[in-house]
Amino acid sequence: GGTDWREDAECRGYSPALFDAEPKTRREDAALALAVCAECPVTAACLTDALAHEGSGSYRHGIRGGMTPAERTVLARRAIRAEKTARERERRARARVDGEAS
């Protein structure tokens, strides 16, 4: 493998249009794209990249990191909620410590 995860991506031998298939309108293409992703050794890196660019350009659409746009949206929302929950727990813990120190 090279330094860029894309060099090892299973999808390199396929048309990019296959991965831009919308699952609701081009089910067969989307299913094939998901099957290719299932065999890919760099799916995690691809998903991380897709989530980092979610909402910009072509990353909004199609299959990325073995997930549909709807699946990525759910994953991103869960991550945001988890981050907010962690920050709130930290804030409460600091408040307790500050209260005990007084």
Long-range contacts (C-beta under 8 A, 24 or more apart in sequence): 5-42, 5-45, 5-46, 5-49, 6-42, 8-41, 8-42, 9-40, 9-42, 9-46, 10-36, 10-37, 10-39, 10-40, 10-41, 10-42, 11-36, 11-37, 11-40, 19-62, 19-63, 19-64, 20-58, 20-61, 20-62, 20-63, 21-62, 21-63, 22-61, 22-62, 22-69, 23-63, 23-68, 23-69, 23-70, 30-63, 30-68, 33-62, 33-63, 34-63, 34-66, 34-68, 37-63, 37-65, 37-66, 38-66, 40-66, 47-72, 51-75, 51-76, 51-79
